[in-house]
């Protein structure tokens, strides 16, 4: 009987963890939508958290480093999926590790390949589309995941 009770408790714990992870994903997705719409100035995340920039658009972003001066995201883009032009108050730097990305920054259009690094100034419109599946890192300074300093 004790073994069955322990197993039931573990099953309940796993089910609760799964529900919490799903709810966290929903909250992060909503916060990301609000950020992209300019309604909030940060997305509260912890290292290891993942957001999907409009899942239909195929942009998966996982926070891999956070400190007081910057955030770094590991980003995967599905071929043919676009990130609409947007802007934010941070400096943003992308570095391509794999794949080919059509990128726009300001009025400049470019084709990015592995090893390429591009930096966007604060409030500079930018966006892009994967020609192939793309793996890149994206750095924001100051951090995207903490409130804007006044």
C-alpha positions as CSV (number, residue, x, y, z in Angstrom):
1,X,0.0,0.0,0.0
2,X,2.8,2.4,0.9
3,X,4.4,1.9,-2.6
4,X,1.1,2.6,-4.3
5,X,0.7,5.8,-2.2
6,X,4.2,7.0,-3.1
7,X,3.6,6.3,-6.8
8,X,0.3,8.2,-6.7
9,X,2.1,11.2,-5.0
10,X,4.8,11.1,-7.7
11,X,2.2,11.0,-10.5
12,X,0.4,13.9,-8.9
13,X,3.6,15.9,-8.6
14,X,4.5,15.2,-12.3
15,X,1.0,16.2,-13.4
16,X,1.2,19.4,-11.4
17,X,4.6,20.3,-12.8
18,X,3.3,19.8,-16.3
19,X,0.3,22.1,-15.7
20,X,2.6,24.7,-14.1
21,X,5.0,24.6,-17.1
22,X,2.1,24.9,-19.5
23,X,0.7,27.9,-17.6
24,X,4.2,29.5,-17.5
25,X,4.5,29.1,-21.2
26,X,1.2,30.8,-21.7
27,X,2.1,33.7,-19.5
28,X,5.5,34.2,-21.2
29,X,3.8,34.1,-24.6
30,X,1.3,36.7,-23.5
31,X,4.1,38.9,-22.0
32,X,6.1,38.5,-25.3
33,X,3.0,39.6,-27.3
34,X,2.5,42.7,-25.0
35,X,6.2,43.5,-25.4
36,X,6.1,43.3,-29.2
37,X,2.9,45.5,-29.2
38,X,4.8,48.1,-27.1
39,X,2.5,47.7,-24.2
40,X,5.2,46.6,-21.7
41,X,8.9,47.4,-21.7
42,X,10.2,44.0,-20.6
43,X,9.5,40.2,-20.6
44,X,10.0,38.6,-17.1
45,X,12.0,35.5,-17.8
46,X,14.6,33.2,-16.1
47,X,17.6,31.5,-17.7
48,X,16.2,28.4,-19.4
49,X,12.8,29.9,-20.2
50,X,11.7,29.7,-23.8
51,X,9.3,32.0,-25.7
52,X,7.9,31.6,-29.2
53,X,7.6,34.8,-31.2
54,X,4.3,34.0,-32.8
55,X,4.6,30.2,-33.0
56,X,3.2,30.2,-36.5
57,X,6.1,32.4,-37.5
58,X,8.6,29.8,-36.3
59,X,10.9,31.8,-34.0
60,X,11.9,30.0,-30.8
61,X,13.9,32.0,-28.2
62,X,15.5,30.6,-25.1
63,X,17.2,32.8,-22.5
64,X,20.7,31.4,-22.0
65,X,22.4,34.2,-20.1
66,X,21.3,37.1,-17.9
67,X,23.1,39.7,-15.9
68,X,22.7,43.4,-15.0
69,X,24.0,44.5,-18.3
70,X,22.6,42.1,-20.9
71,X,20.5,39.1,-21.9
72,X,21.6,36.5,-24.5
73,X,19.0,34.3,-26.2
74,X,19.6,31.2,-28.2
75,X,17.3,31.5,-31.2
76,X,16.0,29.1,-33.8
77,X,14.2,30.3,-36.9
78,X,12.3,27.9,-39.3
79,X,13.0,28.5,-43.0
80,X,10.5,30.8,-44.6
81,X,9.3,32.3,-41.3
82,X,9.3,36.0,-40.8
83,X,9.8,38.3,-37.9
84,X,8.0,41.5,-38.7
85,X,9.8,44.8,-38.4
86,X,9.9,46.0,-34.8
87,X,12.0,48.1,-32.6
88,X,12.9,48.4,-28.9
89,X,15.0,50.6,-26.7
90,X,17.9,48.2,-26.3
91,X,20.9,47.7,-28.4
92,X,20.5,44.3,-30.1
93,X,23.3,42.2,-31.6
94,X,22.7,39.0,-33.6
95,X,25.3,36.4,-34.5
96,X,24.5,33.7,-37.0
97,X,25.8,30.1,-36.3
98,X,23.9,28.1,-38.9
99,X,21.7,28.9,-41.9
100,X,20.9,32.0,-44.0
101,X,18.8,34.9,-42.8
102,X,17.4,37.8,-44.9
103,X,17.7,40.8,-42.5
104,X,16.5,44.3,-42.5
105,X,17.8,47.0,-40.3
106,X,16.8,50.6,-40.9
107,X,16.8,51.0,-44.7
108,X,19.6,48.4,-45.1
109,X,18.8,44.8,-46.4
110,X,21.4,42.1,-46.0
111,X,21.8,38.3,-46.3
112,X,23.5,36.9,-43.2
113,X,25.5,33.7,-43.1
114,X,27.3,31.7,-40.3
115,X,29.8,34.0,-38.6
116,X,28.0,37.2,-39.5
117,X,27.3,39.7,-36.7
118,X,24.9,42.7,-36.9
119,X,24.2,45.3,-34.3
120,X,21.0,47.4,-34.2
121,X,20.9,50.7,-32.5
122,X,18.1,51.4,-30.0
123,X,14.8,52.2,-31.6
124,X,16.1,51.1,-35.1
125,X,13.4,49.1,-37.0
126,X,14.6,45.6,-37.9
127,X,13.2,42.2,-38.8
128,X,13.9,39.3,-41.1
129,X,13.0,36.0,-42.6
130,X,14.9,32.6,-42.6
131,X,16.0,31.5,-46.1
132,X,16.9,28.2,-44.4
133,X,16.6,27.0,-40.9
134,X,18.7,29.4,-38.8
135,X,20.4,29.1,-35.4
136,X,21.7,32.4,-33.9
137,X,22.2,34.2,-30.7
138,X,20.6,37.5,-29.9
139,X,22.0,39.9,-27.3
140,X,20.1,42.7,-25.7
141,X,21.8,45.5,-23.7
142,X,20.4,46.5,-21.3
143,X,18.5,43.3,-20.6
144,X,15.1,42.6,-22.2
145,X,14.0,40.6,-19.1
146,X,14.1,43.4,-16.5
147,X,12.1,46.6,-16.2
148,X,13.5,49.7,-18.0
149,X,15.4,52.0,-15.8
150,X,13.8,55.4,-15.5
